Each structure stands twice: as C-alpha cells, then as structure tokens.
Amino acid sequence: MSDNKPPEIFLVSSCLVGLCSRYDGRIKPSDTCIGKLKNAAWIPVCPEQLGGLPTPREAADIFGGDGKQVLNGKACLLTKTGIDLTAHFIKGAEQVLKIAQSQKVTAVFLKSKSPSCAVSGTMGVTAALLLAHGFELQEF
C-alpha cells in the first residue's frame, strides 16, 4: 500500500543554507538548520533580496516596534545612515508569502536576529507576515 501523502516542503532563509544573501555578504550557514532539511524538499528565499535590496547592503533595524507594527505602518526600517528601507522589507515579505502559499509549505525556517526573519526578540517583518497567515515558523 503506497502512502499518497504529499511531500513536506520547507521554506528556508537562504543565508541559513550558505547562500550569499546576508547583509554583509558573508556566508555563515547553520549546520543545525541544514541537518533538519536533510532528505526534505526545501526552497531558499531571502526577503531582503526579493524586496530589491543588493548583497552586500547596509544593515537596517526596526524602529518604533516590531515586524507587526511595520506591516501596520506604525514602525519603520532604517539603516544606520538614516535610509528608509521599509518598503523594500514589506515587498520582500509579501514575495516570500506568495512563494509559501503557492508551494503549500509545511514550515518556514528563518534566521534569528534578522529585521526580516527573526521570530524571537524583535519579530521581523517576514516572520510577522507569515505568522499572521498561519505558517509554522522555526528560528535558527
């Protein structure tokens, strides 16, 4: 008897699997995350790149709240030199959501301490949007 259960598909922050997408252009994969993806189908995404930002890029932080407040227009993302990147982060989060929904993703593995992807601490923009749409999030 065959199991007709569809395969699990994971979305993963591309920096966690060693792709050059970190703001500073460095490559720092997560062995723990890669281990969880072994023998699974997964799709790497970088919300900041999908939002139109280059790699490397100036670091940005959320001011005035967290990712939920950014999505509600009550907080923003600024670089240390004062450049407002809020629209880029929202666009990237929306693109990741479209990918997650179109691929029927089981769970999303996100980068900790990221203004896009953090789940704990100050929640990132992408994490907030995915959580609001019912996706299971894990942070590495």
C-alpha positions in Angstrom: 0.0 0.0 0.0 1.5 3.3 -1.0 1.4 6.5 1.1 -0.2 9.2 -1.0 0.7 11.9 1.5 2.2 14.9 -0.3 5.9 15.6 0.5 6.7 18.2 3.1 8.2 21.4 1.6 10.1 23.8 3.7 10.9 27.4 3.0 14.3 28.5 4.4 16.2 31.7 4.8 18.8 31.4 2.1 21.6 32.6 4.4 21.0 29.5 6.6 21.9 27.1 3.8 25.1 29.0 2.8 23.9 31.2 0.0 25.4 34.7 -0.3 22.4 36.7 0.9 23.4 38.1 4.3 23.5 41.9 4.5 27.3 41.9 4.9 27.9 39.4 2.1 29.4 36.8 4.4 28.5 33.2 4.3 27.5 31.6 7.6 25.4 28.5 7.1 23.6 26.9 10.0 24.6 23.2 10.4 21.6 22.6 12.6 19.2 24.0 10.0 20.9 22.1 7.2 20.6 18.9 9.3 16.8 19.4 9.7 16.5 19.8 5.9 18.3 16.6 5.1 16.2 14.4 2.9 13.5 17.1 2.6 12.3 19.3 -0.2 13.1 23.0 0.5 13.1 26.4 -1.2 15.7 29.0 -0.2 14.4 32.6 0.0 15.9 36.0 1.1 13.2 38.5 1.8 15.6 41.4 1.5 16.8 40.4 -1.9 13.3 39.7 -3.0 12.4 43.2 -1.9 15.0 44.6 -4.3 18.0 45.1 -1.9 21.5 44.2 -3.1 24.1 42.0 -1.3 26.0 43.3 0.4 23.9 46.1 1.8 23.9 48.5 4.7 22.4 46.9 7.9 18.9 48.0 8.9 17.0 47.9 12.1 13.3 48.2 13.0 12.4 51.5 14.8 9.1 52.0 16.6 8.1 48.5 17.2 8.5 45.1 15.5 7.5 43.5 12.3 3.8 43.6 13.1 4.0 47.4 13.6 6.0 47.7 10.3 3.2 45.9 8.5 0.6 48.2 10.2 2.5 51.4 9.2 3.5 52.2 12.8 7.2 51.3 12.7 9.9 51.6 10.0 13.2 50.1 9.0 16.2 52.4 8.8 19.9 52.0 8.1 22.5 53.5 10.4 22.8 56.4 7.9 19.0 57.0 8.0 17.9 55.5 4.7 14.3 54.2 5.0 14.1 50.7 3.7 10.6 49.9 5.0 9.0 49.5 1.5 11.8 47.0 0.5 11.2 44.9 3.6 7.5 44.8 3.1 7.8 43.9 -0.6 10.2 41.1 0.3 7.9 39.7 3.0 5.0 39.8 0.5 7.0 37.9 -2.1 8.0 35.2 0.5 4.4 34.9 1.5 3.4 34.3 -2.2 6.0 31.6 -2.5 5.0 29.9 0.7 1.3 29.9 -0.3 1.9 28.8 -3.9 4.1 25.9 -2.8 1.9 24.7 0.1 4.8 25.0 2.5 4.8 22.8 5.7 7.0 25.1 7.8 9.4 28.0 7.4 13.0 28.1 8.8 14.1 31.6 9.5 17.3 33.4 10.5 17.4 34.7 14.1 18.3 38.3 14.9 17.2 39.5 11.4 14.9 42.5 10.9 13.2 40.4 8.2 13.2 36.9 9.7 13.6 37.0 13.5 10.9 35.1 15.4 12.0 35.8 18.9 13.1 39.1 20.4 12.1 41.8 17.9 10.0 39.9 15.4 11.0 40.6 11.8 8.7 41.8 9.0 8.6 38.5 7.1 8.1 36.4 10.2 5.2 38.6 11.3 3.5 38.3 7.9 4.0 34.5 7.7 2.8 34.1 11.3 -0.3 36.2 10.5 -1.1 33.8 7.7 -0.8 30.7 9.8 2.6 29.3 8.9 4.7 27.4 11.3 8.0 29.2 12.0 11.2 27.9 13.3 14.2 30.1 14.0 17.9 29.3 13.7 
